[in-house]
Amino acid sequence: MAGKTRNRLSTSPVKAFRYEDASNGELPTLVGSIKAPGLPAIKSTLKEPRETSPVSPTAIDGSTSNGSLRSSNSKIASLRAAFERNASPNRKRFSVSTHGGNDKRPDHSVKVSSERNSKISSEQNGKVTPEHNAEHEKEIARLREELQQEKELRRVWEERCALLEQYEAKCDMLEQEVEMMQERMIMQANGMLKEDHSPASRRMSVDVSGGVAKRYSDEVVLLQRQLADLKQTIAMSTRMEGQVTDSVFAQEMSVLHHELQNWIVNNFRRARTDIGTEQLCAKLDHCAEKAKLRHLRPMFETFTPSAKLAIYQATAVCLLMEIFDNVSLYGLPENLPWRRPLREAVDAIENVLTPMAHNRLRATTLDVIRQSEDMASYTAPAVKIMAERICGTLTELTDIEQTEARLYGLMNIVKRAIELQHMFRVQRARFQFDLPSPGEDFHHQVMENIAVDVEAPPGIEPIIRCATFPSVIKVGDEYGDNMHFTNVIIKAKILCC
């Protein structure tokens, strides 16, 4: 019955199955999935025809019954096909005999590859291969390592934040102490002014208050120094390639101003005041450089005893401006063989680079020179020369004998000024220093009047008599870009008339 499909029930323990007969005499094709029969079931099935079907004489003589043989062959073929289709990979090889009895001839043996079936089963069930497991474990290990590094970085960041918060708290406390000390000084100075001085001397409170505050100057300077050091430490811990914040520069310049003011008061408060203006101008022409006379002479032409300390300080600051006006690092000798070519190269490349790139090149170059080993040997002689020049000029004008202690104290101030100038020059932003000249108009945006008790008439701007400290203006940002931005770091200290 070729080409037709029919169901047959086996007398063996194997479940019912469906197959298609082949017309060419090949083994029938099994359709569907059946459970592979075990070896005992196969043996029992093979023996079953002998137990149920009687043997005819014809079979004994060598002739077989066609119906019985056809039935036996069909069952054997179907069982063999079922076993080949569904045999487990772990089952052993066995043979099926068509002659019954104990005949063990290996006829039509079946062998299944466990490796191939395992691979096919893994692909069909979507299981992960060992190679995939190894890659997955490596990825998990990498992610765990990155997580551990992130935790460590976060811990370090939190510790630094806590340290900065401690520094800020200390800065706030010191600022409050300084403000309280200044308020006490002002109150005590005002009380003593009312008791000891006439109304005429009150107009120049800068001189008198400087003398009254002498007893508190050391403590105030110490507190200001501590505050400046803390701010500088914070700025250095959060700086970007040597860049310093504006608040640190403002604090450092304020400390420099107070140190110079205290030095003037301590050494020249008892200077003679009975010298005429003509004699003072003659002494000035003898001791001062010609380049400085245009700025200094108007102050001494209108010299008054009540403003002597302010004028002496303005004279010292005028000479100190040589340090801040230097576009390079002050103290470098002019005869260095590489200094002039380097300056020409930096100036020439300014037209090629952008402002940001040129400022970065300039700052980096000067910073490398500043950190060189020879820089200390260059600045030491420059400090002494500047201190001797200032002391010599004031000694000539005041007729006060010069001492080693006075020179040593001024050398410390000059050294500090040079260090500040170097710090300004290695910044990417540009800084301008301006010392107003006598006779100029007062501009409150960049100037601060130190004679607070002298007020100009309404509608009339005060006139500058002398400037005791310069103004500092920042041009550009901390990256050396946006050169149209300006910021006043510190205002000039002005005495108006």
Secondary structure as UniProt FT lines:
FT   TURN            2..3
FT   STRAND          5..8
FT   STRAND          17..20
FT   TURN            23..24
FT   STRAND          29..31
FT   HELIX           39..52
FT   HELIX           57..60
FT   TURN            61..62
FT   HELIX           66..86
FT   TURN            89..90
FT   TURN            101..102
FT   HELIX           114..125
FT   HELIX           130..196
FT   HELIX           199..202
FT   TURN            203..204
FT   HELIX           205..212
FT   HELIX           214..237
FT   TURN            241..242
FT   HELIX           246..268
FT   TURN            269..270
FT   HELIX           277..287
FT   HELIX           290..301
FT   HELIX           305..307
FT   HELIX           308..324
FT   TURN            330..331
FT   TURN            334..335
FT   TURN            337..338
FT   HELIX           339..348
FT   HELIX           349..351
FT   HELIX           355..370
FT   TURN            373..374
FT   HELIX           375..398
FT   HELIX           404..425
FT   STRAND          430..434
FT   TURN            438..439
FT   TURN            444..446
FT   STRAND          447..449
FT   TURN            452..453
FT   TURN            458..459
FT   STRAND          463..469
FT   STRAND          471..475
FT   TURN            478..479
FT   TURN            483..484
FT   STRAND          486..490
FT   STRAND          492..496
//
